[in-house]
């Protein structure tokens, strides 16, 4: 028997026309319908093999105002993303408050919050400790805080709806704040600890509800509402502010 080969995607880059104000790329692949994708301020028309190029151009021209609005929104969001230096005196969000980072140079690996100041011990001196070392140390602190708070809260909420969690994991991800597998394993992005407590609790309620409903049906959202009645407000807040949480 012969293997059926798949065509490789074909890309065409179209330079910006005066009436558009942006470049875009057409990507032909084995898909059924066409779509306009806007990611990282890059416009791509994903089209099936056989689609007429001129018709795709006309479609982009017809959607130019919508595309420009999306590009402007992405540009604004990118300007809102902080550029941390991981230096002494920086402010870091934590569970709805702002902590001032205070670096201590000693051999003790300690971290302590006192009067809205996060005292973080670093091995070395101000001359030898790098920003990358501070970033890693701060990352471990945030992950530890997530484990300490979100772990027990997840178990508590699961019991509240008569469910059990197989395992709870924490890792930094690019696109998802949380995930629940069909085996009952819940994973969180520990950067969520930069959000207010109510937002964190909403995320936990969201993932715990997936133990009952593996989809986003009306029954699922009803379950979320039973655990976190104000979930809609917290969900919107996360959608509008989550891009600001980086490490």
Protein Blocks (a to p, Z undefined) as FASTA:
>chain_A
ZZddddddddddddddfklopacdddddddfbdcdddeehiacddddehiafklmmmmmm
mmmmmmmmmmmmmmmmmmmpccdehighiacdeehiacdddddddfbdcdddeehiacdd
deddfklpcfklmmmmmmmmmmmmmmmmmmmmmmmmmmmnopacfbdcddddfkbgbdcd
fkopacddfklmmpcfklmmmmmmmmmmmmmmmcfcfklmmmmmmmmmmlmmmmmmmmmm
mmmpcZZ
